[in-house]
Amino acid sequence: MRLSSTNMQARKMLFAAILSICASSLKKISIYNEEMIVAL
């Protein structure tokens, strides 16, 4: 099964977007945890 180059490009962009969203949310969670530890 052969995929078109545009389809591959779209998949790469989607994958990159998901990765960046996950990274930013993980960063927020770690910052939140640090604030909670400091508050305790």
DSSP file (Angstrom, degrees, kcal/mol; ACC not computed):
  #  RESIDUE AA STRUCTURE BP1 BP2  ACC     N-H-->O    O-->H-N    N-H-->O    O-->H-N    TCO  KAPPA ALPHA  PHI   PSI    X-CA   Y-CA   Z-CA
    1    1 A M              0   0    0      0, 0.0     2,-0.5     0, 0.0     0, 0.0   0.000 360.0 360.0 360.0 124.1    0.0    0.0    0.0
    2    2 A R        -     0   0    0      0, 0.0     2,-0.3     0, 0.0     0, 0.0  -0.890 360.0-153.4-109.5 125.9    1.5    3.3   -1.1
    3    3 A L        -     0   0    0     -2,-0.5     2,-0.1     1,-0.1     0, 0.0  -0.690  22.8-111.3 -95.0 149.0    0.6    6.6    0.5
    4    4 A S     >  -     0   0    0     -2,-0.3     4,-2.0     1,-0.1     5,-0.2  -0.403  24.5-118.1 -74.5 155.9    0.8    9.9   -1.2
    5    5 A S  H  > S+     0   0    0      1,-0.2     4,-2.4     2,-0.2     5,-0.1   0.847 114.4  55.3 -64.3 -34.4    3.5   12.4   -0.1
    6    6 A T  H  > S+     0   0    0      2,-0.2     4,-2.5     1,-0.2    -1,-0.2   0.896 106.7  50.7 -66.7 -38.3    0.8   15.0    0.9
    7    7 A N  H  > S+     0   0    0      2,-0.2     4,-2.3     1,-0.2    -2,-0.2   0.920 111.1  48.2 -64.0 -43.3   -0.8   12.4    3.2
    8    8 A M  H  X S+     0   0    0     -4,-2.0     4,-2.5     2,-0.2    -2,-0.2   0.906 110.8  51.3 -62.6 -41.5    2.6   11.6    4.8
    9    9 A Q  H  X S+     0   0    0     -4,-2.4     4,-2.4     1,-0.2    -2,-0.2   0.918 110.1  49.2 -61.8 -43.6    3.2   15.4    5.2
   10   10 A A  H  X S+     0   0    0     -4,-2.5     4,-2.6     1,-0.2    -1,-0.2   0.905 110.9  50.0 -63.2 -41.5   -0.1   15.8    6.9
   11   11 A R  H  X S+     0   0    0     -4,-2.3     4,-2.8     2,-0.2    -1,-0.2   0.908 110.4  50.0 -64.0 -41.3    0.5   12.9    9.2
   12   12 A K  H  X S+     0   0    0     -4,-2.5     4,-2.5     2,-0.2    -2,-0.2   0.916 112.2  47.5 -63.0 -42.8    4.0   14.3   10.2
   13   13 A M  H  X S+     0   0    0     -4,-2.4     4,-2.4     2,-0.2    -2,-0.2   0.918 113.2  48.0 -64.4 -43.2    2.4   17.7   10.9
   14   14 A L  H  X S+     0   0    0     -4,-2.6     4,-2.5     2,-0.2    -2,-0.2   0.922 112.4  49.2 -63.0 -44.3   -0.3   16.1   13.0
   15   15 A F  H  X S+     0   0    0     -4,-2.8     4,-2.4     1,-0.2    -2,-0.2   0.911 111.7  48.9 -61.1 -43.5    2.2   14.0   14.9
   16   16 A A  H  X S+     0   0    0     -4,-2.5     4,-2.5     2,-0.2    -1,-0.2   0.897 110.7  50.8 -63.8 -40.4    4.4   17.0   15.6
   17   17 A A  H  X S+     0   0    0     -4,-2.4     4,-2.3     2,-0.2    -2,-0.2   0.921 111.0  47.9 -64.0 -43.9    1.3   19.0   16.8
   18   18 A I  H  X S+     0   0    0     -4,-2.5     4,-2.6     1,-0.2    -2,-0.2   0.910 111.8  50.7 -63.0 -42.3    0.3   16.2   19.2
   19   19 A L  H  X S+     0   0    0     -4,-2.4     4,-2.6     1,-0.2    -2,-0.2   0.918 111.0  47.7 -61.6 -43.8    3.9   15.9   20.5
   20   20 A S  H  X S+     0   0    0     -4,-2.5     4,-2.4     2,-0.2    -1,-0.2   0.891 111.9  49.9 -66.6 -38.2    4.1   19.7   21.1
   21   21 A I  H  X S+     0   0    0     -4,-2.3     4,-2.4     2,-0.2    -2,-0.2   0.929 112.4  47.6 -64.6 -44.5    0.7   19.7   22.9
   22   22 A C  H  X S+     0   0    0     -4,-2.6     4,-2.4     1,-0.2    -2,-0.2   0.914 112.1  50.3 -61.6 -42.8    1.8   16.8   25.1
   23   23 A A  H  X S+     0   0    0     -4,-2.6     4,-2.1     1,-0.2    -2,-0.2   0.918 111.6  47.0 -63.3 -44.0    5.1   18.4   25.9
   24   24 A S  H  X S+     0   0    0     -4,-2.4     4,-2.2     1,-0.2    -1,-0.2   0.900 113.1  48.4 -67.3 -39.5    3.5   21.7   26.9
   25   25 A S  H  X S+     0   0    0     -4,-2.4     4,-2.4     2,-0.2    -1,-0.2   0.888 110.8  51.2 -68.1 -37.3    0.9   20.0   29.0
   26   26 A L  H  X S+     0   0    0     -4,-2.4     4,-2.5     2,-0.2    -1,-0.2   0.897 109.2  51.4 -63.5 -39.2    3.6   17.9   30.7
   27   27 A K  H  X S+     0   0    0     -4,-2.1     4,-2.3     2,-0.2    -2,-0.2   0.920 110.4  48.4 -63.1 -43.8    5.6   21.1   31.4
   28   28 A K  H  X S+     0   0    0     -4,-2.2     4,-2.6     1,-0.2    -2,-0.2   0.909 111.4  50.2 -62.5 -42.2    2.5   22.7   33.0
   29   29 A I  H  X S+     0   0    0     -4,-2.4     4,-2.6     2,-0.2    -2,-0.2   0.913 110.8  48.4 -63.9 -43.1    1.9   19.6   35.1
   30   30 A S  H  X S+     0   0    0     -4,-2.5     4,-2.2     2,-0.2    -1,-0.2   0.900 112.4  48.5 -65.6 -39.6    5.5   19.5   36.4
   31   31 A I  H  X S+     0   0    0     -4,-2.3     4,-2.2     2,-0.2    -2,-0.2   0.920 111.9  50.2 -63.6 -43.2    5.3   23.3   37.2
   32   32 A Y  H  X S+     0   0    0     -4,-2.6     4,-2.2     1,-0.2    -2,-0.2   0.913 110.0  50.0 -61.2 -43.9    2.0   22.7   39.0
   33   33 A N  H  X S+     0   0    0     -4,-2.6     4,-2.4     1,-0.2    -1,-0.2   0.902 109.3  51.4 -62.1 -41.8    3.5   19.8   41.0
   34   34 A E  H  X S+     0   0    0     -4,-2.2     4,-2.4     1,-0.2    -1,-0.2   0.903 109.8  49.9 -62.5 -40.8    6.5   21.9   42.0
   35   35 A E  H  X S+     0   0    0     -4,-2.2     4,-2.4     2,-0.2    -1,-0.2   0.895 110.6  50.0 -64.9 -39.3    4.2   24.7   43.3
   36   36 A M  H  X S+     0   0    0     -4,-2.2     4,-2.0     2,-0.2    -2,-0.2   0.910 110.5  49.5 -64.9 -42.0    2.2   22.2   45.3
   37   37 A I  H  < S+     0   0    0     -4,-2.4    -2,-0.2     1,-0.2    -1,-0.2   0.912 112.1  48.1 -63.6 -42.2    5.3   20.7   46.9
   38   38 A V  H  < S+     0   0    0     -4,-2.4    -1,-0.2     1,-0.2    -2,-0.2   0.901 110.3  52.4 -64.4 -40.1    6.5   24.3   47.8
   39   39 A A  H  <        0   0    0     -4,-2.4    -1,-0.2     1,-0.3    -2,-0.2   0.867 360.0 360.0 -64.8 -36.0    3.1   25.1   49.2
   40   40 A L     <        0   0    0     -4,-2.0    -1,-0.3    -5,-0.1    -2,-0.2   0.497 360.0 360.0 -70.8 360.0    3.2   21.9   51.4
